[in-house]
Amino acid sequence: MSEVRDNLQEGEAGVRGEQPFPDQVRSTEATRPDLHGLLTTSHSSSADISPSPSAESGGLLSLPWEILIHIVSYLPVHFVVNVLPKVCHALSNVGQDRTAWQLRAQRLVGSRAAFPVGPREDFDWPGACLEMEQLITCWSGEVEHVARQNQEDEERREQAIPQDGEPGVGGQDDGEEGEMQHVLGGDQVARLREELEDRLEGDAAALMEEEMDHRRVFNVNEGRDALLNHQEDLPDHRNLGNGQHVEARSPSPPPALECITLPSGHIAHVNSVLLLGGEGKVCATASRDWNVKLWDLELGSLLHTMGRQGDFSSHRGWVWCLASQGPLLASGGFDSTVRLWDLQAGGADRALIRTRAAVLCLSCQPDMLLAGTFDKQVSMYDTRAAAPLVKSIRMHSNAVMCLCADDKYIISGSKDCTVAVYDRRAGKGLKRLRLSSYLLSMSYSGCEVWAGDNGGMLHSFTMQAGTFKAVSQFDVGHTALITGIHRSSGSLYTCSSDCTVKVHIPCAPPRTLSTLHYQAGVHGLSVEAGVLAVASGDVRVQIWRPRK
């Protein structure tokens, strides 16, 4: 990126009449686009420049359009989208070439994969390429990096542990009651003091610098069996006085991601997690301890525990699902209620909606709240009305496990192994498909619907022009029911009760970039602005986000 800026500055110098260095033009690497001479020598502004035969013979804009497109394809997507349009009109047209974006997308997903899975009409190619490029940058090799760091930490801990029969330095060896304890003599203490002083003088600065460069917040790996996060056991000059032999480690590049674990605010399993606000800075969690909590992810601290005045908990039973729209947060539970919370008022109670059965899934729309319940129904509520129930529809013969919607359609999956589509405008069922398994999680974006079933398989559907059809199903390596899924134009995240979270590119078949392993089944996930929140199967919630 810095080289591109330098070349642009040299090009501007050429406009002012300064002569570029011909040696620099000749020495440009073939694999890297040369923007030297990008701006032709003209008195007009750069915005008026366009490729023409009158352009400078050695300039980039004098090249054939096909070659220019090929050169630009090696630039990062965000540079093509955000920077080139500010240079001139000609280069702004590069970002509008649909074929160039399709070729770039094919290069990202691989030659054997199809992308997108759904219709190509009106598909956001630049947005998909930008998201895929960011996803690959963040997640490719991330697990290997964390595993390598964990192994190095374990080796250092083993080196720091005294051998059997040897006393701990600077103290007494723990033994059975009545057993004689070993005490260091005066000569040993003096010798140790000299060694520590020499080491502190030579390594203190290096250790402090390394601590700043290498402090990690990956602490999924607590206990004996490491999960694929970690929090570094950094060498600290304060630990040297304890007699631990700590070797300074050579600096390594920081990872693209960091992970924080929220404090243990719940006393039972977290069933659902939801990122709020559009920036991944606030998170809501729902737990079997009957509570809904709101978290500040910037500080990693608890903001509020939702609840009515005088109530000891948010619900009177397990809280199973969450949904939001603007300042409204909805939580559904096994106490057969949906509770509404006002985020702008600090999580204050806004309304209580009573249902006829346990609430298993929710979807918030701008004008409607949808709830799927254990009694086989999907209910529609107007959250502004005193009597909120608008309509209840029954399109299944068993519990409604998942649903998603837009302003036209409601798509629901049930334990009866069917997926149904309801036309909101026509007020009737549109289609019902029978599957060989039942769906537990669903994500609807654009014209594509992705869902995970109880056998660990992914299903893809398309919803276009009032036609709903199954496209394909994929095995991405999950061995148990898929409890959560998030799909966008350039990313796909899945989690399962098989104790894993997987990150994929949403092509056919999906290309898996990374797999995170946990000690317990994962109950849910949420993705927003590149931030991933994981309800890791116990009382903890982990947040993965790009490192600043």
C-alpha positions in Angstrom: 0.0 0.0 0.0 2.9 2.4 0.8 4.5 1.7 -2.6 1.2 2.5 -4.3 1.0 5.8 -2.4 4.6 6.7 -3.4 3.9 6.0 -7.0 0.8 8.1 -6.9 2.8 11.0 -5.4 5.4 10.6 -8.2 2.6 10.7 -10.7 1.3 14.0 -9.2 4.8 15.3 -9.4 4.7 14.6 -13.1 1.6 16.7 -13.4 3.4 19.6 -11.8 6.1 19.4 -14.4 8.6 17.3 -12.4 10.3 14.5 -14.4 9.8 11.0 -13.1 12.8 8.7 -12.7 12.9 6.3 -15.7 14.9 3.8 -13.8 12.0 3.3 -11.4 9.7 2.6 -14.3 11.9 0.0 -15.8 12.6 -1.7 -12.4 9.0 -2.3 -11.5 8.2 -5.9 -10.7 6.0 -7.7 -13.2 3.8 -9.1 -10.4 3.0 -5.8 -8.9 1.0 -3.1 -10.7 3.0 0.1 -11.4 1.0 3.3 -10.9 4.0 5.5 -11.8 2.9 7.8 -14.6 -0.7 7.2 -13.7 -1.7 10.8 -14.3 -0.9 12.2 -17.7 0.8 15.5 -18.2 -2.2 17.8 -18.5 -3.4 21.1 -17.0 -6.8 19.6 -16.3 -7.8 18.0 -13.0 -7.3 14.3 -12.4 -11.0 13.8 -12.3 -11.2 14.6 -16.0 -8.7 12.1 -17.1 -9.8 9.1 -19.1 -8.0 6.5 -21.2 -7.4 7.8 -24.7 -4.8 7.5 -27.5 -3.5 11.0 -26.5 -2.4 9.7 -23.1 1.2 9.5 -22.2 2.7 6.5 -24.0 4.2 5.1 -20.9 1.2 5.8 -18.6 -1.0 3.1 -17.1 -4.1 4.6 -18.7 -2.7 4.1 -22.2 -2.8 0.3 -21.7 -5.7 -1.7 -23.3 -8.7 -2.0 -21.0 -8.3 -5.7 -20.5 -4.7 -5.4 -19.3 -5.6 -2.6 -17.0 -8.4 -4.7 -15.5 -6.0 -7.6 -15.0 -3.4 -5.3 -13.3 -6.0 -3.9 -10.9 -7.2 -7.4 -10.0 -4.0 -7.8 -8.0 -4.8 -4.8 -5.8 -6.8 -5.3 -2.5 -10.5 -5.0 -2.8 -10.8 -2.1 -0.4 -8.2 -0.2 -2.4 -10.2 -0.7 -5.7 -13.5 0.3 -4.0 -12.3 3.2 -1.9 -9.1 4.7 -3.4 -9.2 4.3 -7.2 -12.4 6.2 -7.7 -10.7 9.2 -6.1 -7.9 9.1 -8.7 -9.8 9.6 -11.9 -13.0 8.7 -13.7 -11.3 6.0 -15.8 -10.1 4.1 -12.7 -13.5 4.5 -11.0 -15.0 2.6 -13.9 -12.7 -0.4 -13.0 -14.8 -1.0 -9.9 -17.9 -1.2 -12.0 -16.7 -4.0 -14.3 -18.9 -6.9 -13.3 -16.8 -9.5 -15.1 -13.7 -8.4 -13.3 -15.4 -8.9 -9.9 -16.6 -12.4 -11.0 -13.1 -13.4 -12.0 -11.8 -12.1 -8.7 -14.4 -14.0 -6.7 -13.6 -17.2 -8.6 -10.0 -16.8 -7.7 -10.9 -16.4 -4.0 -13.2 -19.5 -3.8 -11.1 -21.7 -6.0 -11.6 -23.1 -9.5 -13.7 -26.1 -8.3 -16.3 -24.2 -6.3 -19.4 -22.4 -7.6 -20.1 -18.9 -6.4 -22.6 -17.7 -5.5 -24.8 -20.6 -4.6 -28.0 -18.7 -5.4 -29.0 -16.4 -8.3 -26.4 -14.1 -9.9 -28.9 -11.3 -10.8 -28.4 -8.2 -8.6 -25.7 -9.9 -6.6 -23.3 -7.6 -4.8 -20.0 -8.7 -6.2 -17.7 -6.0 -4.8 -19.2 -6.4 -1.3 -18.8 -10.2 -1.5 -15.2 -10.0 -2.7 -14.4 -7.4 0.0 -15.9 -9.7 2.7 -14.2 -12.8 1.5 -10.9 -11.1 1.3 -11.2 -9.9 4.9 -12.4 -13.3 6.0 -9.4 -15.0 4.4 -7.0 -12.5 5.9 -8.4 -12.9 9.4 -9.1 -16.6 9.6 -6.6 -18.4 7.3 -3.9 -19.9 9.5 -5.4 -18.4 12.7 -5.9 -21.7 14.4 -2.5 -22.9 13.5 -1.0 -19.7 15.0 -2.9 -20.2 18.2 -2.0 -23.9 18.4 1.6 -23.0 17.9 1.5 -20.4 20.6 -0.2 -22.8 23.0 2.5 -25.4 22.4 5.2 -22.9 23.1 3.5 -21.8 26.3 3.2 -25.4 27.5 6.9 -26.0 26.8 7.8 -22.9 28.8 5.6 -24.0 31.7 7.2 -27.4 31.7 10.6 -25.8 31.8 9.5 -23.7 34.8 8.3 -26.6 36.8 11.0 -28.1 39.2 12.0 -31.7 38.7 10.7 -34.3 41.1 12.7 -34.2 44.3 14.1 -30.7 43.7 13.1 -27.9 45.9 11.4 -24.8 44.5 13.8 -21.9 44.3 13.3 -19.1 46.9 11.1 -21.2 49.2 10.4 -24.6 50.7 9.6 -27.8 49.0 6.0 -29.0 49.7 6.2 -32.3 51.5 4.2 -34.4 53.8 3.5 -33.3 57.4 6.5 -33.8 59.7 8.9 -34.2 56.8 12.2 -32.1 56.9 12.0 -29.1 54.5 15.0 -28.0 52.4 16.3 -24.5 53.0 18.8 -22.7 50.7 22.1 -21.7 52.2 23.5 -18.2 52.3 26.0 -18.9 49.4 23.2 -20.2 47.2 21.0 -17.2 47.8 23.9 -14.8 47.0 24.7 -16.7 43.8 21.1 -16.6 42.7 20.9 -12.9 43.5 23.9 -12.2 41.3 22.5 -14.3 38.4 19.1 -12.5 38.6 20.7 -9.1 38.7 22.8 -9.9 35.6 19.7 -11.3 33.8 17.6 -8.3 34.7 20.2 -5.9 33.4 20.4 -7.7 30.0 16.8 -8.8 29.4 14.5 -6.4 31.2 14.1 -4.0 28.2 13.6 -6.9 25.8 11.1 -8.6 28.1 9.1 -5.4 28.5 9.1 -4.8 24.7 8.1 -8.4 24.1 5.2 -8.1 26.6 3.8 -5.1 24.6 4.2 -6.9 21.3 2.9 -10.4 22.3 0.2 -9.9 24.9 -2.7 -12.0 23.7 -6.2 -12.2 24.9 -6.8 -15.7 23.7 -8.0 -17.5 26.9 -10.3 -20.2 25.6 -7.5 -22.6 26.6 -8.2 -22.7 30.3 -7.7 -26.0 32.1 -5.8 -29.0 30.8 -7.4 -29.5 27.4 -6.7 -26.4 25.3 -9.4 -24.8 23.3 -8.2 -22.9 20.3 -7.7 -19.5 21.9 -5.0 -18.6 24.4 -3.8 -16.0 26.7 -0.1 -15.8 26.7 2.0 -16.6 29.8 4.4 -13.8 29.1 7.9 -13.7 30.6 7.8 -11.0 33.2 10.8 -9.6 35.1 8.7 -9.9 38.3 8.6 -13.7 37.9 12.3 -14.0 37.8 12.6 -13.6 41.5 10.6 -16.7 42.0 13.3 -18.8 40.5 11.4 -19.6 37.3 13.7 -20.1 34.3 12.0 -18.0 31.5 13.6 -17.6 28.1 12.9 -14.6 26.0 11.1 -15.5 22.8 11.8 -13.9 19.5 9.1 -11.6 18.3 6.5 -13.1 15.9 3.9 -11.2 13.8 0.7 -10.5 15.7 -2.4 -12.4 14.6 -5.2 -10.8 12.7 -7.6 -11.6 15.4 -7.9 -11.2 19.2 -10.3 -13.0 21.5 -11.7 -12.0 24.8 -13.7 -14.1 27.2 -16.5 -12.2 29.0 -16.5 -12.5 32.8 -18.5 -15.3 34.2 -21.8 -13.4 34.6 -24.1 -16.4 34.3 -24.4 -19.4 36.6 -25.8 -21.7 34.0 -25.4 -22.6 30.3 -25.6 -19.6 27.9 -28.2 -20.6 25.2 -28.1 -17.6 22.9 -25.8 -14.7 22.1 -26.6 -11.6 20.0 -24.4 -8.7 18.9 -26.2 -5.4 18.9 -25.8 -1.9 17.5 -24.2 -2.7 14.1 -20.6 -2.3 15.2 -20.0 -5.4 17.3 -19.5 -3.3 20.5 -22.5 -4.5 22.5 -23.6 -8.0 23.2 -26.6 -9.6 24.8 -26.6 -13.1 26.3 -29.5 -15.4 27.3 -29.0 -18.2 29.8 -30.6 -21.1 31.6 -30.2 -19.1 34.8 -33.3 -17.2 33.7 -31.4 -14.0 32.9 -30.6 -11.8 30.0 -27.5 -9.7 30.3 -26.1 -6.8 28.3 -22.3 -6.5 27.8 -19.9 -3.7 26.8 -17.4 -5.4 24.5 -15.0 -2.4 24.4 -14.5 -2.7 28.2 -15.4 -6.4 28.5 -17.7 -5.6 31.4 -21.4 -6.1 32.3 -23.7 -3.2 31.5 -27.1 -4.5 32.7 -29.0 -7.5 33.9 -32.5 -7.2 32.4 -35.5 -7.4 34.6 -38.6 -5.8 35.8 -38.5 -3.8 39.0 -39.0 -6.2 41.9 -38.2 -9.3 39.8 -35.2 -11.4 40.8 -34.6 -12.6 37.2 -35.3 -11.6 33.6 -37.7 -14.6 33.0 -39.3 -17.3 35.1 -37.6 -20.1 33.1 -34.8 -20.9 30.7 -34.2 -18.0 28.3 -33.8 -19.7 24.9 -33.6 -17.1 22.1 -32.9 -13.5 21.3 -33.7 -11.0 18.5 -33.4 -7.3 18.0 -34.5 -4.4 15.8 -33.2 -0.9 16.4 -33.4 -0.1 20.1 -35.7 -3.1 20.8 -34.4 -6.3 22.2 -36.7 -9.4 22.5 -36.0 -12.5 24.6 -38.1 -15.7 24.5 -38.1 -18.4 27.1 -39.5 -21.7 28.4 -41.8 -19.6 30.7 -44.0 -19.1 27.6 -43.3 -15.4 27.4 -41.5 -12.9 25.1 -40.1 -10.0 27.0 -39.2 -6.7 25.3 -36.4 -4.5 26.5 -35.6 -0.9 25.6 -31.9 -0.6 24.9 -32.0 3.2 24.7 -33.4 3.3 28.3 -30.6 1.2 29.7 -32.4 -2.1 29.1 -35.6 -1.1 30.8 -38.6 -3.4 30.6 -40.9 -2.4 27.7 -43.6 -5.0 27.4 -44.5 -8.6 28.3 -46.1 -10.9 25.7 -47.6 -14.2 26.9 -47.6 -17.1 24.5 -49.3 -20.5 24.7 -46.0 -22.6 24.8 -42.3 -22.3 25.2 -40.7 -19.9 22.7 -37.9 -21.6 20.7 -37.0 -18.9 18.1 -37.6 -15.2 17.4 -37.2 -12.8 14.4 -37.6 -9.1 14.7 -38.8 -7.1 11.6 -39.3 -3.3 11.4 -43.1 -3.7 11.7 -43.5 -7.1 13.3 -42.1 -9.5 15.9 -42.3 -13.2 15.0 -42.1 -16.1 17.5 -41.9 -19.8 16.8 -43.2 -21.9 19.7 -43.3 -25.5 20.9 -47.0 -25.8 20.1 -46.3 -25.9 16.3 -47.2 -22.2 15.6 -45.6 -19.1 14.3 -47.1 -16.0 15.9 -47.0 -12.4 14.6 -47.0 -9.5 17.1 -47.3 -5.7 16.8 -45.0 -4.5 19.5 -46.6 -1.0 19.5 -50.1 -2.3 20.3 -51.7 -2.8 23.6 -53.0 -6.2 22.4 -49.9 -7.2 20.4 -51.0 -10.5 18.9 -51.8 -10.0 15.2 -52.1 -13.6 13.9 -50.9 -17.1 14.6 -50.3 -19.5 11.7 -49.8 -23.3 11.9 -47.9 -24.9 9.0 -46.2 -27.7 10.9 -47.1 -30.8 12.9 -44.3 -30.4 15.5 -42.4 -27.7 17.3 -41.1 -24.8 15.3 -37.3 -24.9 15.8 -36.1 -21.9 13.7 -37.4 -19.1 11.5 -36.3 -16.1 9.5 -38.3 -13.5 7.6 -38.3 -10.3 5.5 -41.1 -7.9 4.6 -42.6 -10.5 2.1 -42.1 -14.0 3.5 -41.7 -16.0 6.7 -39.6 -19.2 6.4 -39.8 -21.7 9.3 -38.2 -25.0 10.0 -39.8 -27.6 12.3 -39.0 -30.9 14.1 -41.5 -32.6 11.7 -38.7 -32.4 9.1 -40.4 -29.7 7.0 -39.5 -26.2 6.0 -42.5 -23.9 5.1 -42.9 -20.5 3.5 -45.7 -18.1 4.4 -46.5 -15.2 2.1 -47.2 -12.2 4.3 -48.9 -10.1 1.7 -51.2 -12.8 0.4 -51.8 -14.1 3.9 -51.4 -17.8 3.1 -48.9 -20.6 2.9 -46.7 -20.5 -0.2 -44.7 -23.8 -0.1 -43.8 -26.7 2.1 -40.8 -28.9 1.6 -40.1 -32.2 3.3 -36.6 -33.1 4.3 -34.9 -36.2 5.6 -33.9 -34.3 8.8 -35.1 -31.4 10.8 -33.6 -27.9 10.8 -32.4 -26.2 14.0 -30.8 -23.0 12.7 -31.4 -20.7 9.8 -29.9 -17.6 8.1 -31.6 -15.6 5.4 -29.7 -13.0 3.3 -30.4 -11.7 -0.1 -32.0 -14.5 -2.1 -30.3 -17.3 -0.3 -31.4 -19.3 2.8 -28.9 -21.4 4.6 -29.8 -23.8 7.4 -28.3 -26.5 9.6 -29.9 -29.7 10.6 -29.8 -32.2 13.4 -27.3 -34.4 11.6 -24.6 -31.8 11.0 -25.5 -31.1 7.4 -25.9 -27.7 5.8 -28.8 -27.0 3.4 -29.1 -24.2 0.9 -32.3 -22.8 -0.6 -33.1 -19.9 -2.9 -36.0 -17.5 -2.5 -36.6 -15.5 -5.7 -39.7 -14.0 -7.4 -42.0 -15.9 -5.1 -40.3 -19.3 -5.8 -38.7 -21.2 -3.0 -36.6 -24.2 -3.8 -33.9 -26.4 -2.4 -30.5 -26.1 -4.0 -28.1 -28.5 -2.3 -26.8 -29.8 1.0 -23.2 -30.0 2.2 -21.1 -31.9 4.7 -18.7 -29.4 6.2 -17.4 -31.7 8.9 -19.9 -31.3 11.7 -20.8 -34.6 13.4 -23.8 -33.4 15.5 -26.7 -31.0 15.2 -25.9 -27.5 13.9 -27.1 -25.1 16.6 -26.2 -21.8 14.9 -25.5 -20.3 11.5 -24.7 -17.0 10.0 -24.5 -16.3 6.2 -23.7 -13.1 4.3 -22.7 -12.5 0.7 -19.0 -13.3 1.5 -19.0 -15.3 4.8 -20.5 -18.3 6.5 -20.2 -19.3 10.1 -21.6 -22.5 11.7 -21.5 -23.9 15.2 -22.5 -27.3 16.5 -23.0 -29.5 19.6 -20.0 -31.4 18.4 -18.0 -28.7 20.2 -16.8 -26.8 17.1 -17.2 -23.5 15.4 -16.3 -23.4 11.7 -15.7 -20.4 9.4 -16.3 -20.9 5.7 -16.6 -19.1 2.4 -20.2 -19.6 1.2 -19.5 -21.3 -2.1 -20.6 -24.7 -3.3 -19.1 -26.7 -1.6 -18.3 -24.3 1.2 -14.5 -23.7 1.7 -13.7 -24.1 5.4 -11.0 -21.6 6.5 -10.8 -22.4 10.2 -12.2 -24.7 12.9 -12.4 -23.7 16.6 -12.6 -26.5 19.2 -14.3 -26.2 22.6 -14.7 -28.5 25.6 -18.5 -28.5 25.4 -21.2 -28.2 22.7 -21.6 -24.7 21.3 -25.2 -23.4 21.6 -25.1 -20.4 19.4 -23.2 -17.6 17.6 -23.7 -14.1 16.3 -21.7 -12.1 13.7 -21.6 -8.4 13.2 -19.1 -6.1 11.5 -16.5 -8.9 11.4 -16.9 -9.7 15.1 -17.9 -13.2 16.1 -19.6 -14.0 19.5 -19.7 -17.6 20.6 -21.9 -19.1 23.4 -19.3 -21.8 24.1 -21.6 -24.4 25.8 -21.0 -23.4 29.4 -21.3 -20.1 31.3 -18.7 -18.3 29.1 -19.0 -16.3 26.0 -16.0 -15.7 23.7 -15.6 -12.7 21.4 -13.4 -13.0 18.3 -12.7 -9.6 16.6 -10.1 -8.1 14.2 -7.1 -6.8 16.1 -7.0 -3.0 16.1 
